[in-house]
Amino acid sequence: MTLLAVERIKLFSTRAPVWCVATALALTIGATAGLVWLNARHSDGVSPESTQTLYILGLAVTMVMATLSVTTEYRFGTIKATFQAVPSRTRALLAKATVLALVAGFVGEISSFGSWGVARLITGSPHTDIATADEWREIAGMGLVYAVAAVLAVAVGALLRQSAAAVAILLLFPLLVEQLVEIVPGVGERLHDWMPFVAASQFAGTVDPTLPYGPWGGLAYFAAVAAVLLVAALVVVEKRDA
Amino acid sequence: MIEAVGLTKRYGRTVAVDDLSFTARPGVVTGFLGPNGAGKSTAMRLVLGLDRSDTGFVLIDGRRFGELRRPLRVIGGLLDATWVHPHRTARDHLRWLARAADMPRTRVDEVLDLVGLTKVARSPAGDFSLGMAQRLGIAAALVGDPSVLLFDEPVNGLDPQGIAWIRKLMRTMADNGRTVLVSSHLLAEMAQTADELIVIGRGRLIAQCPTAQFISEATESSVRVRTAQVERLQTALVHKGATVRHEPGALVVTGLDAAQIGELAAAHGVVLHELSPRRGSLEEAYLHHTGDAADHQAG
């Protein structure tokens, strides 16, 4: 508990995380509101699941926050102060991943319910009400996707130690690389199916029946990727000089 | 108590610390002396567990760093005063450290007061001058009220008042039974601060002994003598077995003390204009000991 409190104090005693949370929410909810408003003029209703299509915007910003929480410690040398203050580096990094996962999970929930909420307000249509279990999963489950993504981002930050590199990878991978993989001849489509953020959106969005796993399988696979990266980060951080 | 045993650390092909063993005891200020690049900072990082040594180990009050449940309660280190987030306030920086050490919140205000930063506690650490940052670093080292303190070149960037303050602080800490290990490349600084010395050069231990012993072993005491009757005095001195060296306008005599020289001069009817004993300096001792171990000449 002590280490969680330590990481919480560190996270919220600088302004960057607060800005990131605000940006993540404003971006996702704001853009969803715009989209719904435009759609609502042409159709008589918006389904709950279509209020979640822009979740990747807030997710990307949240991952930036999570990875910066590690890379800025390396940038300013506070990681050495951290390692002087805790008995084990593994526990320090696990505490950081936990705090970021909790904060990200919270952001994910506000973001998904917020996006749905503004859509419901704009359309004023019962068609937007959450009814099925799938719809509940897509909206209420968003926190899980954000939490796992935060752990993944913490791991990437700890492995790379450089803000620019970590942010670039975390933004380019889900937004660009995973889409470009498809054009690789022969194996492209199979590769695409197993991209971590593709798996995440199987859980957070409309289920794609062509994928070899279902929504919960997608989340499990996404979490497994994050876990592997985290273990790699822990091994590297324990071994190398601070 | 810090016990380092057989520490070796390589960075690529450079050997920064080479089979280094030393002990810093409680109750005394131990000076860690060596020219820039001698491996002092590396050794201190090894003590704090920040760098992993290739061989050897360090015991802090009998335990390895990884065995300390709340390290800040046992060992506080100031290695680099810039290791703070520039947008975090001094108070917040100490707050998370105090939390990690399981110290009550009031401890933050205590150490802020102790280092004289209470007024700027809510300013971002990035706005601090080097001297203020150094004080914040010292506050961070003290936050867990540890029994072992480690300071790497703590007087860098401090004004004379600040230097006097930190000297007094280290003295008080040692007098209270704490282990204080302080590094410096400034010999004069060490001579005034340290009771014991650990002298290293090129990553190797050159000497560990009380400061006074280090100086007296390496340098002989000499006496500076001025007189108009140089020839006559010199003959008498050499006859008595003393060694005489010429300095502009004076003789430097070794092998006889001031009283003996004075009496000898009187016996030979030589009038002395000056008769002043000189104690060996730490600088001389250091140069004598390190010889070619110095990569760069120490300042």
Interface residues (C-beta under 8 A of the other chain):
Chain A: T2 L3 A5 V6 I9 K10 S13 T14 R15 A16 T72 E73 F76 G77 T78 K80 A81 T82 F83 Q84 A85 V86 P87 S88 K239 R240 D241 A242
Chain B: R45 L48 G49 L50 D51 R52 G66 E67 L68 R69 R70 P71 L72 I75 G77 L79 D80 T82 W83 V84 H85 P86 H87 R88 T89 D92 H93 R95 W96 L97 R99 A100 A101 D102 A140
